[in-house]
Amino acid sequence: MLRSLLKRFFVVLSLIQLSCTNHDILSEKERNWLDEHPNLKAAVNPTYPPYQFINEENNVDGIFVGFVHLIEEKLDYEFDQVIYDDWSEVLKDAKEYKADVILEIQETEDRKAFLNFTPPLVTHPHVLVSKQYQGKKRSLRSFYGQKVGVIKDYALHEYLRTEHPNLALVTVQNDAEGFEKLGNGEVDAYACFQSVANYFINNKNYKNMVIVGEVNYINALGIASRKDQQILSRILNKAVANISSQEKKDIYNNWSYTLVKPTYKQLKFWVTLASLVITLLILTLAINAYLKHRIDVRTAQLRFAKEKAEESDRLKTAFIQNISHEVRTPINGIMGFSDLLNNADLTEEERSKYARIVKNSGNQLVRVIDDILEISKLDTKQIKVHPEITDIPALMYELYSIYEVKVRNTAVDLHLHEQGDVPNTVFIDKSKLRKIVSNLLDNAVNFTTKGSIDLSFSVTGKKLTVSVKDTGKGIPKKELHSIFGRFKQLHQETAMISGGLGLGLSIAKENAKLLGGNISVSSAEGEGSEFIVTVPFGKVNTSETSKSDAQPTEDVKSIKTHNVLIAEDGEVNYLYLKTVLEKMPNLSLNIQRAKNGQEAVDACVANPNIDLVLMDIKMPIMNGYEATKRIRAMRPSLPIVAQTAYTTEEDKQKAKNAGCFDFLSKPIDTEELKPILSKYIS
């Protein structure tokens, strides 16, 4: 911006000086001719800085533009400027008389056939530019056989093609393209004006290029006009002749100084640089203390993160090493004893024993998979709370009964304590509470070899407190903060015996948080541990309890055979369920099958005597949810029980919302199936 203002200042100053002494330099005939031709076209090719180019304000500028402004002032006439991107197009239009005036052109024999020329306004030598090198100046002959760039159809192009045929000339449209090809290595040298070379090297970041030699050819640039307009040629010659030496010098020196002068020699550069240095110094001093503080804080954070990452990596490595054992062990039991069951020589006692082992191994594998899936869903916040009316004393007694069997033949006694007045029914997520207490009891049983385990529960206000206290190995004080972490197994030797992935306490902790409660622990190594769970609950109105406890009443009909529809696309799953149903004692069942949800709907429409539907969820064509909704719309009282591998609380709730009366998780346990059949089939 500053450069442009300075240039305009000098031009205006020259014009003011001229206007004080100027008189009309044209004859009356010449003046009338100009008046009769108000739209003379001047061809401008702004790809040749510093002579013609587009400036920062997106206007045509340069040395020859300055000369044109001066000529227009002397003639009191303004040309219509037509901008060209390609020099060849300029010459083409000049030959066809589509352009009246051409700025910045060299006089040649070929061009005299269709153009008239003014005396030269600028005279400049040509040079060769190449990449940085160490050595002497080079002549054109030293580039014979090499690629040399030159603007197409320029006078210099004609000269090199005629006088130096041994050069491998590569034509370009403008100097910018020529320097780009030189920078990319597409040409070995580039021939152009010396001032143009200085401009691109100093102002366009081509610092790796230098002028390596001179071309024995002087370019004398002037202004040309159409051959058929001799009067226009006389007018231009008069205007050029009227330009004084000082005016030429002012225009040329102004542009040479502002465009060719190296950046590092300009005052503006040093002022800007000094300002930047001072600003940076002030900023550096101002933020140095802050950066030091931030570095210290960040270092502490990184150290902590590194320790956490190392601990996480250690725990995950232990988990990966352990999971192979935990998965392969039950699979080995299932596959091994399944093969043994095929032996025809087995006694009934052996066959029963092997079958129990297969079933227990399957249950163990399901528990491992369930733990992995649950911790994954807990991490991704996919599990939600589903409160229901729950009998707390009954739930605790149920858990006590299960674990009392587990410790019956050991040196451990399991005790159940109800402390204070505990309401029979509360509103709480029963499955999550069961899971929390079960995991704590599992932990106590696994790490207690003698002594006792006490399961206690009490109610204070609207909070339930459950305590699991054991006389086991205990936990070192330094480990108390990390026992609820993922894959944490404190006593590796015990873990190898009892199994497990070290996820139980983590799952219990996360479920307690979901219920709005917490788990605390107190322990001493060698003396045992006590885990205390505190969770809130909602009170249940008597009317709600009565409604919940009420069972639907139906007329009991003496029916010998019941129709059961199994909606199941898997062959093995269907065969297993059909076999289990057929072997149910005291029941006569007529079993039908639907391989997808649509077939299940069609079967219920076609057969109104179906008494129970066991509905798989994931099936082709139509899934179990949609099929249940459609059957429920037709037969609201028909019992539909979901039987699926989707086992989360969200899956159960989704099945209930679709209209299922009950829910069975795959693999289906016959002990869970019996009460379902008793409930819906008399």
C-alpha positions as CSV (number, residue, x, y, z in Angstrom):
1,M,0.0,0.0,0.0
2,L,2.8,2.5,1.0
3,R,4.7,1.6,-2.2
4,S,1.7,2.3,-4.4
5,L,1.0,5.6,-2.7
6,L,4.6,6.8,-3.2
7,K,4.6,5.9,-6.8
8,R,1.3,7.7,-7.4
9,F,2.7,10.7,-5.6
10,F,5.7,11.0,-7.9
11,V,3.5,10.5,-11.0
12,V,1.0,13.2,-9.9
13,L,3.9,15.5,-9.1
14,S,5.3,15.2,-12.6
15,L,1.9,15.7,-14.2
16,I,1.2,18.8,-12.1
17,Q,4.6,20.2,-13.3
18,L,3.7,19.3,-16.9
19,S,0.3,20.9,-16.7
20,C,1.8,24.2,-15.8
21,T,3.7,24.5,-19.1
22,N,1.8,22.1,-21.4
23,H,0.2,23.1,-24.6
24,D,-1.6,21.1,-27.3
25,I,1.1,19.2,-29.2
26,L,-1.3,17.9,-31.9
27,S,-2.5,19.5,-35.1
28,E,-6.1,20.3,-35.6
29,K,-6.5,17.3,-38.0
30,E,-4.9,15.0,-35.4
31,R,-7.1,16.4,-32.6
32,N,-10.2,15.9,-34.7
33,W,-9.2,12.3,-35.5
34,L,-8.9,11.5,-31.8
35,D,-12.3,13.0,-31.2
36,E,-13.7,10.8,-33.9
37,H,-12.2,7.7,-32.3
38,P,-13.1,7.9,-28.6
39,N,-12.6,4.1,-27.9
40,L,-9.2,3.2,-29.1
41,K,-8.2,-0.2,-27.5
42,A,-4.8,-0.5,-25.8
43,A,-3.6,-4.1,-25.4
44,V,-2.2,-4.7,-21.9
45,N,-0.4,-7.9,-20.9
46,P,0.1,-7.6,-17.1
47,T,2.3,-10.6,-16.7
48,Y,5.7,-8.8,-17.0
49,P,6.6,-7.1,-13.8
50,P,7.9,-4.5,-13.2
51,Y,6.7,-3.2,-16.6
52,Q,3.1,-4.5,-16.4
53,F,1.5,-6.4,-13.6
54,I,-1.5,-6.6,-11.3
55,N,-0.8,-4.7,-8.0
56,E,-2.0,-5.3,-4.5
57,E,-5.2,-3.4,-5.2
58,N,-5.9,-5.7,-8.1
59,N,-5.2,-2.9,-10.7
60,V,-2.9,-2.9,-13.7
61,D,0.4,-1.2,-12.7
62,G,4.0,-0.9,-13.8
63,I,6.5,1.2,-15.7
64,F,4.7,1.2,-19.0
65,V,1.4,1.9,-17.3
66,G,3.1,5.0,-15.9
67,F,4.2,6.0,-19.4
68,V,0.6,5.5,-20.8
69,H,-0.8,7.7,-18.0
70,L,1.8,10.4,-19.0
71,I,0.9,10.1,-22.7
72,E,-2.8,10.3,-22.0
73,E,-2.2,13.5,-20.0
74,K,-0.2,15.0,-22.9
75,L,-2.8,14.0,-25.4
76,D,-5.8,14.8,-23.2
77,Y,-7.2,11.4,-24.2
78,E,-7.9,8.1,-22.4
79,F,-7.4,4.7,-24.0
80,D,-9.6,1.7,-23.3
81,Q,-7.3,-0.9,-21.8
82,V,-7.9,-4.6,-22.8
83,I,-6.2,-7.1,-20.6
84,Y,-4.6,-10.2,-22.1
85,D,-3.2,-13.2,-20.3
86,D,-1.3,-14.6,-23.3
87,W,1.3,-12.6,-25.3
88,S,0.5,-14.8,-28.4
89,E,-3.1,-13.6,-28.2
90,V,-1.9,-10.0,-28.2
91,L,0.1,-10.5,-31.4
92,K,-2.8,-12.4,-33.0
93,D,-5.3,-9.5,-32.3
94,A,-2.7,-7.0,-33.5
95,K,-2.4,-8.8,-36.9
96,E,-6.2,-8.9,-37.2
97,Y,-6.4,-5.2,-36.2
98,K,-8.5,-6.0,-33.1
99,A,-6.2,-3.9,-31.0
100,D,-5.3,-0.3,-31.8
101,V,-2.3,0.2,-29.5
102,I,0.1,-2.3,-27.9
103,L,2.1,-1.4,-24.8
104,E,5.6,-2.7,-24.2
105,I,6.7,-4.3,-27.4
106,Q,10.0,-4.9,-29.2
107,E,10.4,-3.8,-32.8
108,T,11.2,-6.7,-35.2
109,E,11.2,-7.2,-38.9
110,D,8.3,-9.6,-38.8
111,R,6.2,-7.2,-36.7
112,K,6.8,-4.2,-39.0
113,A,4.5,-5.8,-41.5
114,F,1.4,-5.0,-39.3
115,L,2.6,-2.5,-36.7
116,N,4.1,1.0,-36.5
117,F,6.5,1.6,-33.6
118,T,7.4,4.6,-31.4
119,P,11.0,5.2,-30.4
120,P,12.0,2.9,-27.4
121,L,11.0,4.1,-24.0
122,V,13.0,1.5,-22.1
123,T,16.2,-0.3,-23.1
124,H,17.3,-3.4,-21.1
125,P,19.8,-6.2,-21.5
126,H,18.7,-9.8,-21.2
127,V,20.2,-12.3,-18.8
128,L,20.2,-16.0,-18.0
129,V,18.9,-17.2,-14.6
130,S,19.7,-20.5,-13.1
131,K,19.8,-22.1,-9.7
132,Q,22.6,-21.3,-7.2
133,Y,26.0,-22.5,-8.2
134,Q,29.7,-21.9,-7.5
135,G,31.7,-20.9,-10.5
136,K,32.2,-18.3,-13.3
137,K,29.6,-16.6,-15.4
138,R,28.2,-18.7,-18.2
139,S,27.4,-17.9,-21.8
140,L,24.5,-19.1,-24.0
141,R,26.8,-21.6,-25.7
142,S,27.4,-23.4,-22.4
143,F,23.7,-24.2,-22.3
144,Y,23.7,-25.8,-25.8
145,G,21.7,-29.1,-25.6
146,Q,20.0,-28.0,-22.4
147,K,16.5,-26.7,-21.8
148,V,16.2,-22.9,-21.7
149,G,12.9,-21.2,-21.0
150,V,11.6,-18.1,-22.8
151,I,8.3,-16.4,-23.3
152,K,6.6,-17.6,-26.5
153,D,6.6,-15.1,-29.4
154,Y,8.6,-12.5,-27.6
155,A,11.4,-10.8,-29.6
156,L,13.9,-12.7,-27.5
157,H,12.2,-15.9,-28.5
158,E,12.7,-15.1,-32.2
159,Y,16.3,-14.1,-31.5
160,L,17.3,-17.3,-29.6
161,R,15.5,-19.5,-32.1
162,T,17.3,-17.9,-35.0
163,E,20.8,-17.2,-33.6
164,H,21.1,-20.2,-31.2
165,P,19.3,-23.2,-32.8
166,N,21.3,-25.6,-30.5
167,L,19.3,-24.5,-27.4
168,A,16.4,-26.7,-26.4
169,L,13.9,-23.9,-26.0
170,V,10.9,-24.3,-23.8
171,T,8.2,-21.7,-24.3
172,V,6.1,-20.3,-21.5
173,Q,3.2,-17.8,-21.4
174,N,4.8,-15.4,-18.8
175,D,7.7,-14.9,-16.5
176,A,5.9,-16.3,-13.5
177,E,5.5,-19.7,-15.3
178,G,9.2,-19.5,-16.5
179,F,10.5,-19.1,-12.9
180,E,8.1,-21.8,-11.7
181,K,9.5,-24.3,-14.3
182,L,13.1,-23.3,-13.3
183,G,12.3,-23.9,-9.7
184,N,10.7,-27.3,-10.5
185,G,13.7,-28.3,-12.6
186,E,11.7,-28.5,-15.8
187,V,14.3,-26.1,-17.5
188,D,18.0,-25.6,-16.8
189,A,18.0,-21.8,-17.3
190,Y,15.5,-19.0,-18.0
191,A,16.1,-16.0,-20.3
192,C,14.5,-12.7,-19.5
193,F,15.1,-9.0,-18.7
194,Q,17.7,-8.2,-16.1
195,S,15.2,-6.1,-14.1
196,V,12.6,-8.9,-14.3
197,A,15.1,-11.4,-13.0
198,N,16.0,-9.0,-10.1
199,Y,12.3,-8.6,-9.3
200,F,11.5,-12.3,-9.1
201,I,14.7,-13.2,-7.2
202,N,14.2,-10.4,-4.6
203,N,10.5,-10.1,-4.3
204,K,9.1,-13.6,-5.1
205,N,11.1,-15.8,-2.8
206,Y,13.3,-17.3,-5.5
207,K,16.4,-16.9,-3.3
208,N,18.0,-20.1,-4.6
209,M,18.4,-18.6,-8.1
210,V,21.0,-16.2,-9.5
211,I,21.9,-14.4,-12.7
212,V,24.5,-16.7,-14.2
213,G,25.2,-14.9,-17.5
214,E,24.2,-12.3,-20.1
215,V,22.4,-12.7,-23.5
216,N,24.0,-10.6,-26.2
217,Y,20.7,-9.1,-27.1
218,I,19.3,-5.7,-26.1
219,N,15.6,-5.3,-25.7
220,A,14.3,-1.8,-26.7
221,L,10.7,-1.6,-25.6
222,G,8.3,1.0,-27.0
223,I,4.6,1.4,-28.0
224,A,3.2,0.1,-31.3
225,S,0.0,0.9,-33.2
226,R,-1.9,-0.5,-36.2
227,K,-0.2,-0.3,-39.6
228,D,-3.3,1.0,-41.3
229,Q,-3.7,4.0,-38.9
230,Q,-0.7,6.2,-39.8
231,I,-2.2,9.2,-38.1
232,L,-2.4,7.3,-34.8
233,S,1.3,6.5,-35.3
234,R,2.2,10.2,-35.8
235,I,0.1,11.1,-32.7
236,L,1.9,8.5,-30.5
237,N,5.3,9.5,-31.8
238,K,4.6,13.2,-31.0
239,A,3.5,12.2,-27.4
240,V,6.6,10.1,-26.9
241,A,8.9,12.8,-28.3
242,N,7.3,15.2,-25.9
243,I,8.3,13.1,-22.8
244,S,11.4,14.7,-21.3
245,S,14.4,12.8,-20.0
246,Q,13.6,13.8,-16.5
247,E,10.0,12.4,-16.8
248,K,11.4,9.1,-18.1
249,K,13.9,9.0,-15.3
250,D,11.3,9.7,-12.6
251,I,9.0,7.0,-13.8
252,Y,11.7,4.4,-14.3
253,N,13.7,5.1,-11.2
254,N,10.5,5.1,-9.1
255,W,9.6,1.6,-10.2
256,S,13.1,0.3,-10.2
257,Y,13.6,1.4,-6.6
258,T,10.3,0.1,-5.2
259,L,10.2,-3.2,-7.1
260,V,13.7,-4.3,-7.7
261,K,15.4,-3.1,-4.5
262,P,16.1,-6.2,-2.2
263,T,13.7,-6.4,0.7
264,Y,16.5,-6.4,3.3
265,K,17.7,-3.0,2.0
266,Q,14.4,-1.3,2.5
267,L,13.8,0.9,5.6
268,K,10.3,-0.6,6.0
269,F,11.8,-4.0,6.4
270,W,14.1,-3.0,9.2
271,V,11.4,-1.0,11.0
272,T,9.0,-4.0,10.8
273,L,11.8,-6.3,11.9
274,A,12.8,-4.1,14.9
275,S,9.1,-3.8,16.0
276,L,8.7,-7.6,15.8
277,V,11.9,-8.2,17.8
278,I,10.8,-5.8,20.6
279,T,7.3,-7.2,20.7
280,L,8.6,-10.7,20.9
281,L,11.0,-9.8,23.6
282,I,8.2,-8.2,25.7
283,L,5.9,-11.1,25.2
284,T,8.7,-13.6,26.0
285,L,9.4,-11.8,29.3
286,A,5.7,-11.5,30.1
287,I,4.8,-15.2,29.6
288,N,8.0,-16.8,30.7
289,A,6.9,-17.3,34.3
290,Y,3.4,-18.4,33.2
291,L,4.9,-21.0,30.8
292,K,7.2,-22.3,33.5
293,H,4.3,-22.8,35.9
294,R,2.2,-24.5,33.2
295,I,5.2,-26.8,32.4
296,D,5.4,-27.8,36.0
297,V,1.7,-28.5,36.2
298,R,1.7,-30.4,32.9
299,T,4.7,-32.4,34.0
300,A,2.9,-33.5,37.1
301,Q,-0.1,-34.4,35.1
302,L,1.9,-36.4,32.6
303,R,3.7,-38.2,35.4
304,F,0.4,-39.2,37.0
305,A,-1.1,-40.2,33.6
306,K,2.0,-42.3,32.9
307,E,1.6,-44.1,36.2
308,K,-2.1,-44.7,35.5
309,A,-1.3,-46.0,32.0
310,E,1.3,-48.3,33.3
311,E,-1.0,-49.6,36.0
312,S,-3.8,-50.0,33.4
313,D,-1.5,-51.8,31.0
314,R,-0.4,-54.2,33.8
315,L,-3.9,-55.0,34.8
316,K,-5.1,-55.5,31.2
317,T,-2.1,-57.8,30.5
318,A,-3.0,-59.8,33.6
319,F,-6.6,-59.9,32.4
320,I,-5.6,-61.1,28.9
321,Q,-3.4,-63.8,30.4
322,N,-6.2,-64.9,32.7
323,I,-9.2,-64.8,30.2
324,S,-7.7,-67.6,28.2
325,H,-7.7,-69.8,31.2
326,E,-11.2,-68.7,32.3
327,V,-12.7,-69.3,28.9
328,R,-10.8,-72.5,27.9
329,T,-11.4,-74.2,31.3
330,P,-15.2,-74.5,31.0
331,I,-15.0,-75.1,27.2
332,N,-12.7,-78.0,27.9
333,G,-15.2,-79.3,30.5
334,I,-18.1,-79.0,28.0
335,M,-16.3,-80.5,25.0
336,G,-14.4,-83.2,27.0
337,F,-17.3,-84.6,29.0
338,S,-19.7,-84.2,26.0
339,D,-17.4,-86.7,24.1
340,L,-17.4,-89.0,27.2
341,L,-21.3,-88.9,27.3
342,N,-21.2,-90.6,23.9
343,N,-19.6,-93.7,25.4
344,A,-22.3,-96.5,25.5
345,D,-20.5,-98.2,28.4
346,L,-21.2,-95.4,30.9
347,T,-23.1,-96.2,34.1
348,E,-26.1,-94.1,34.9
349,E,-24.2,-92.6,37.8
350,E,-21.3,-91.6,35.5
351,R,-23.6,-90.3,32.9
352,S,-25.4,-88.1,35.4
353,K,-22.1,-86.9,36.9
354,Y,-20.7,-86.0,33.4
355,A,-23.9,-84.2,32.5
356,R,-23.7,-82.1,35.7
357,I,-20.1,-81.2,34.8
358,V,-21.1,-80.1,31.3
359,K,-23.9,-78.0,32.8
360,N,-21.7,-76.4,35.5
361,S,-19.0,-75.7,32.9
362,G,-21.6,-74.0,30.7
363,N,-22.8,-71.9,33.6
364,Q,-19.3,-70.9,34.4
365,L,-18.6,-69.8,30.8
366,V,-21.9,-67.8,30.7
367,R,-20.8,-66.0,33.9
368,V,-17.4,-65.1,32.4
369,I,-19.1,-63.8,29.2
370,D,-21.7,-61.9,31.2
371,D,-19.1,-60.2,33.3
372,I,-17.2,-59.0,30.2
373,L,-20.3,-57.8,28.5
374,E,-21.6,-56.0,31.6
375,I,-18.4,-54.1,32.4
376,S,-18.3,-53.1,28.7
377,K,-21.9,-51.7,28.9
378,L,-21.1,-50.0,32.2
379,D,-18.2,-48.2,30.6
380,T,-20.3,-47.0,27.7
381,K,-23.3,-46.0,30.0
382,Q,-25.7,-48.4,28.3
383,I,-27.2,-49.8,31.5
384,K,-30.2,-48.1,33.1
385,V,-32.0,-48.5,36.3
386,H,-35.4,-50.3,36.4
387,P,-36.9,-50.2,39.9
388,E,-39.5,-52.8,40.9
389,I,-41.4,-53.9,44.0
390,T,-38.9,-56.1,45.9
391,D,-39.1,-58.2,49.1
392,I,-35.8,-57.4,50.7
393,P,-35.8,-60.2,53.5
394,A,-36.9,-62.8,50.9
395,L,-34.1,-61.7,48.5
396,M,-31.4,-61.8,51.3
397,Y,-32.7,-65.3,52.4
398,E,-32.5,-66.5,48.8
399,L,-28.9,-65.3,48.5
400,Y,-28.1,-66.8,51.8
401,S,-29.5,-70.2,50.7
402,I,-27.5,-70.2,47.5
403,Y,-24.1,-69.4,49.2
404,E,-24.8,-71.6,52.2
405,V,-24.7,-74.6,49.9
406,K,-21.4,-73.4,48.5
407,V,-19.7,-73.3,51.9
408,R,-21.5,-76.2,53.4
409,N,-18.5,-78.7,53.1
410,T,-15.9,-76.1,54.0
411,A,-14.5,-74.7,57.3
412,V,-16.5,-71.5,56.8
413,D,-19.9,-70.7,58.4
414,L,-22.3,-68.4,56.6
415,H,-24.7,-66.3,58.9
416,L,-27.7,-64.1,57.9
417,H,-28.6,-61.2,60.2
418,E,-31.7,-58.9,59.9
419,Q,-31.0,-55.8,62.0
420,G,-33.9,-53.7,63.1
421,D,-37.3,-53.3,61.4
422,V,-36.9,-54.0,57.7
423,P,-40.0,-53.5,55.5
424,N,-41.0,-56.5,53.5
425,T,-41.3,-54.6,50.2
426,V,-39.5,-51.6,48.8
427,F,-39.2,-50.0,45.4
428,I,-35.6,-50.7,44.0
429,D,-33.8,-52.3,41.1
430,K,-33.9,-55.9,42.3
431,S,-31.6,-57.4,39.7
432,K,-28.8,-54.9,40.3
433,L,-29.1,-55.2,44.1
434,R,-28.9,-59.0,43.7
435,K,-25.8,-58.6,41.5
436,I,-24.1,-56.3,44.0
437,V,-24.6,-58.6,47.0
438,S,-23.8,-61.7,44.9
439,N,-20.4,-60.3,43.8
440,L,-19.5,-59.3,47.4
441,L,-20.5,-62.8,48.6
442,D,-18.5,-64.4,45.8
443,N,-15.5,-62.3,46.8
444,A,-15.9,-63.4,50.5
445,V,-16.3,-67.1,49.7
446,N,-13.3,-67.1,47.3
447,F,-10.9,-65.5,49.9
448,T,-12.1,-67.0,53.1
449,T,-10.8,-70.5,53.9
450,K,-11.9,-70.7,57.5
451,G,-14.0,-68.8,60.1
452,S,-17.2,-67.1,59.1
453,I,-19.0,-64.9,56.6
454,D,-21.8,-62.6,57.9
455,L,-24.5,-61.2,55.6
456,S,-26.3,-58.4,57.4
457,F,-29.0,-56.0,56.2
458,S,-30.8,-53.1,57.8
459,V,-32.9,-50.0,56.9
460,T,-32.4,-46.4,58.0
461,G,-34.9,-43.9,56.7
462,K,-35.0,-44.5,52.9
463,K,-31.7,-46.2,52.7
464,L,-30.9,-49.9,52.7
465,T,-27.5,-51.0,54.1
466,V,-26.1,-54.4,53.4
467,S,-22.9,-55.7,55.0
468,V,-20.7,-58.6,54.0
469,K,-18.1,-59.4,56.6
470,D,-15.6,-62.2,56.4
471,T,-12.5,-63.6,58.3
472,G,-10.5,-64.1,55.2
473,K,-7.1,-63.0,54.1
474,G,-7.8,-59.3,54.3
475,I,-6.5,-56.5,52.1
476,P,-3.2,-54.6,52.7
477,K,-3.8,-50.9,53.5
478,K,-1.9,-49.7,50.5
479,E,-4.2,-51.7,48.2
480,L,-7.6,-50.5,49.6
481,H,-7.8,-47.6,47.1
482,S,-7.4,-49.9,44.0
483,I,-9.5,-53.0,44.7
484,F,-12.5,-51.7,42.8
485,G,-10.4,-51.2,39.7
486,R,-10.8,-53.1,36.4
487,F,-9.2,-56.6,36.3
488,K,-7.9,-56.3,39.9
489,Q,-7.0,-59.6,41.5
490,L,-5.1,-59.0,44.8
491,H,-4.3,-62.6,45.7
492,Q,-3.2,-64.2,42.4
493,E,-2.7,-67.7,43.8
494,T,-6.3,-67.7,45.1
495,A,-7.6,-66.3,41.9
496,M,-6.0,-69.1,39.9
497,I,-7.9,-71.6,42.1
498,S,-11.3,-69.9,42.3
499,G,-11.3,-68.5,38.8
500,G,-12.8,-65.1,37.8
501,L,-11.5,-62.1,35.8
502,G,-11.1,-59.7,38.6
503,L,-14.2,-57.7,37.6
504,G,-16.6,-58.6,40.4
505,L,-15.9,-55.7,42.8
506,S,-15.8,-53.2,39.9
507,I,-19.2,-54.4,38.6
508,A,-20.6,-54.2,42.2
509,K,-19.2,-50.6,42.6
510,E,-20.6,-49.4,39.2
511,N,-24.0,-50.9,39.9
512,A,-24.2,-49.3,43.4
513,K,-23.4,-45.9,41.8
514,L,-26.2,-46.5,39.2
515,L,-28.6,-47.0,42.1
516,G,-27.4,-43.7,43.7
517,G,-25.5,-45.5,46.5
518,N,-21.9,-46.5,47.3
519,I,-19.7,-49.3,48.6
520,S,-17.1,-48.8,51.3
521,V,-14.6,-51.3,52.6
522,S,-12.6,-51.7,55.8
523,S,-9.9,-54.4,56.1
524,A,-6.8,-55.5,57.8
525,E,-4.4,-58.0,56.3
526,G,-4.8,-61.4,57.9
527,E,-7.9,-60.4,59.8
528,G,-10.6,-60.2,57.1
529,S,-12.7,-57.6,55.4
530,E,-16.1,-55.9,55.6
531,F,-17.9,-54.4,52.6
532,I,-20.8,-52.1,53.3
533,V,-23.3,-51.2,50.5
534,T,-25.7,-48.3,51.1
535,V,-28.4,-47.6,48.4
536,P,-31.6,-45.5,48.5
537,F,-35.0,-47.1,47.8
538,G,-38.6,-45.9,47.3
539,K,-41.4,-46.8,49.6
540,V,-44.3,-49.0,48.4
541,N,-48.0,-48.1,49.0
542,T,-50.2,-51.0,50.3
543,S,-52.4,-50.6,47.2
544,E,-49.4,-51.0,44.9
545,T,-48.2,-54.1,46.9
546,S,-51.6,-55.7,46.6
547,K,-51.7,-55.0,42.9
548,S,-48.3,-56.4,42.4
549,D,-49.0,-59.5,44.4
550,A,-52.2,-60.2,42.6
551,Q,-52.1,-63.0,40.0
552,P,-54.4,-63.1,37.0
553,T,-57.2,-65.4,37.5
554,E,-58.4,-67.7,34.8
555,D,-60.9,-70.5,34.7
556,V,-59.0,-73.7,35.2
557,K,-59.8,-76.1,32.4
558,S,-59.0,-79.7,32.5
559,I,-57.0,-79.9,29.3
560,K,-54.9,-83.0,28.6
561,T,-52.8,-81.5,25.9
562,H,-51.5,-77.9,25.6
563,N,-50.4,-76.2,22.4
564,V,-47.0,-74.4,22.6
565,L,-45.6,-72.4,19.8
566,I,-41.7,-72.1,19.7
567,A,-40.6,-69.1,17.5
568,E,-37.0,-69.9,16.9
569,D,-34.9,-69.7,13.7
570,G,-31.9,-71.6,15.1
571,E,-32.1,-75.4,14.6
572,V,-30.0,-76.4,17.6
573,N,-31.8,-74.0,19.9
574,Y,-35.2,-75.2,18.7
575,L,-34.2,-78.9,19.1
576,Y,-32.9,-78.3,22.6
577,L,-36.0,-76.4,23.7
578,K,-38.4,-79.0,22.1
579,T,-36.5,-81.8,23.8
580,V,-36.7,-80.1,27.2
581,L,-40.4,-79.4,26.9
582,E,-41.2,-83.0,25.8
583,K,-39.5,-84.4,28.8
584,M,-41.3,-82.1,31.3
585,P,-43.2,-84.4,33.8
586,N,-47.0,-84.2,34.2
587,L,-47.4,-82.2,31.0
588,S,-48.8,-83.2,27.6
589,L,-47.6,-80.6,25.1
590,N,-48.3,-80.3,21.3
591,I,-45.3,-78.3,20.1
592,Q,-45.3,-76.2,16.9
593,R,-42.5,-74.2,15.4
594,A,-42.2,-70.8,13.6
595,K,-38.9,-70.0,12.0
596,N,-39.4,-66.2,12.0
597,G,-41.6,-63.6,13.5
598,Q,-44.0,-63.5,10.5
599,E,-44.6,-67.3,10.7
600,A,-45.3,-66.8,14.5
601,V,-48.0,-64.2,13.8
602,D,-49.5,-66.4,11.0
603,A,-49.6,-69.4,13.3
604,C,-51.4,-67.5,16.0
605,V,-54.0,-66.3,13.5
606,A,-54.5,-69.8,12.0
607,N,-54.6,-71.6,15.4
608,P,-56.7,-70.0,18.2
609,N,-55.9,-72.9,20.5
610,I,-52.2,-72.0,21.1
611,D,-51.8,-71.7,24.8
612,L,-48.2,-70.3,25.1
613,V,-45.6,-68.7,22.8
614,L,-41.9,-69.0,23.5
615,M,-40.6,-66.1,21.4
616,D,-37.0,-65.6,20.2
617,I,-36.1,-62.0,19.7
618,K,-33.5,-62.0,16.9
619,M,-35.1,-63.6,13.8
620,P,-35.2,-63.0,10.1
621,I,-38.0,-61.3,8.2
622,M,-39.7,-60.0,11.4
623,N,-38.0,-59.9,14.9
624,G,-39.6,-61.0,18.1
625,Y,-40.5,-57.5,19.3
626,E,-42.6,-56.7,16.3
627,A,-44.2,-60.2,16.2
628,T,-45.1,-59.9,19.9
629,K,-46.8,-56.5,19.3
630,R,-48.9,-57.9,16.5
631,I,-49.9,-61.1,18.4
632,R,-50.8,-59.0,21.5
633,A,-53.0,-56.8,19.3
634,M,-55.0,-59.8,18.2
635,R,-54.9,-62.0,21.3
636,P,-54.3,-59.8,24.4
637,S,-54.5,-62.7,26.9
638,L,-52.2,-65.1,25.1
639,P,-49.0,-65.6,27.2
640,I,-45.8,-64.7,25.3
641,V,-42.5,-65.4,27.0
642,A,-39.3,-64.0,25.5
643,Q,-36.4,-66.5,25.2
644,T,-33.3,-64.8,23.9
645,A,-29.5,-64.4,24.2
646,Y,-30.1,-60.6,24.9
647,T,-29.8,-60.7,28.7
648,T,-29.4,-57.1,30.0
649,E,-32.0,-55.3,32.0
650,E,-32.6,-53.0,29.1
651,D,-33.4,-56.1,26.9
652,K,-35.8,-57.4,29.5
653,Q,-37.6,-54.1,29.7
654,K,-37.8,-53.8,25.9
655,A,-39.4,-57.3,25.7
656,K,-41.8,-56.3,28.5
657,N,-42.7,-53.1,26.6
658,A,-43.4,-55.1,23.5
659,G,-45.9,-57.2,25.4
660,C,-44.0,-60.3,26.7
661,F,-45.3,-61.7,30.0
662,D,-42.0,-63.1,31.1
663,F,-38.3,-63.5,30.1
664,L,-36.0,-66.5,29.7
665,S,-32.2,-65.9,29.1
666,K,-30.3,-68.3,26.8
667,P,-28.9,-70.8,27.6
668,I,-32.2,-71.8,29.0
669,D,-32.1,-73.5,32.4
670,T,-34.8,-76.1,33.0
671,E,-35.1,-74.9,36.6
672,E,-36.1,-71.5,35.3
673,L,-38.4,-72.9,32.6
674,K,-40.4,-75.1,35.0
675,P,-42.0,-72.2,37.0
676,I,-42.8,-70.4,33.7
677,L,-44.7,-73.4,32.4
678,S,-46.5,-73.8,35.8
679,K,-47.4,-70.1,35.7
680,Y,-49.0,-70.1,32.3
681,I,-50.1,-73.8,31.7
682,S,-52.2,-75.5,34.3
